Amino acid sequence: MNAKREMITALRALRAEYKVSPAAFVKVVVQCHDASVAAQLNADLASLKKALRAEEVEIATGDADRAMPGTLTKLGTIYLSLEGLVDKAAEAKRIAAELEKTRGFIKSIDAKLANENFVAHAPAAVVEGQKTKRAELVANVEKLEKLAKLFA
C-alpha cells in the first residue's frame, strides 16, 4: 500500500516538473523489476489507472530504459509519456537555457575556488559551502543533459 502511494506521489511530482495538469489523463509505463510485482499491479489495474489519473497504464518487466521521464520507486520505475502534452521544441529551448545558466554558475564557483586569495581568506565553512553548491549544480547539469536528450 505504501509502495503504491509512493508511485502515485512520484507520478504527481513528474506531472508538476513537466507542467502537466493534474486533471489531464496521461499515459504511464510502470517498469517492474520483479514479475510478481507486475502481476499484482496488473490485477489491480483499474484502481491503479484511477489513482494515477491515467488513460493508459502499461505494466512491463525487466530493465529496459525508456525515452521518457521517469522516477524510481519501490515497485519499479514509473514513466510519464509526454507525447501530446508538452511542446517539445519549447521544452528543449527551456532546458537549453537552464543548462547554460547552471553551467555559468558552475564557472563562477570554479573561478572563486581557483582564486587563492578567496580560499586563503574565506572562512572554511564558506569554501565548503561553495564546494557543496558546485556538486549540486554538477548533478543538476547531468539531470538536465539527460532531459535534453529526451527532447532532442
Secondary structure, 3 states (H helix, E strand, C coil): CHHHHHHHHHHHHHHHHCCCCCCCCEEEEEEECCHHHHHHHHHCHHHHHHHHCEEEEEEEECCCCCCCCEEEECCEEEEEECCCCCCHHHHHHHHHHHHHHHHHHHHHHHHHHHCHHHHHHCCHHHHHHHHHHHHHHHHHHHHHHHHHHHHC
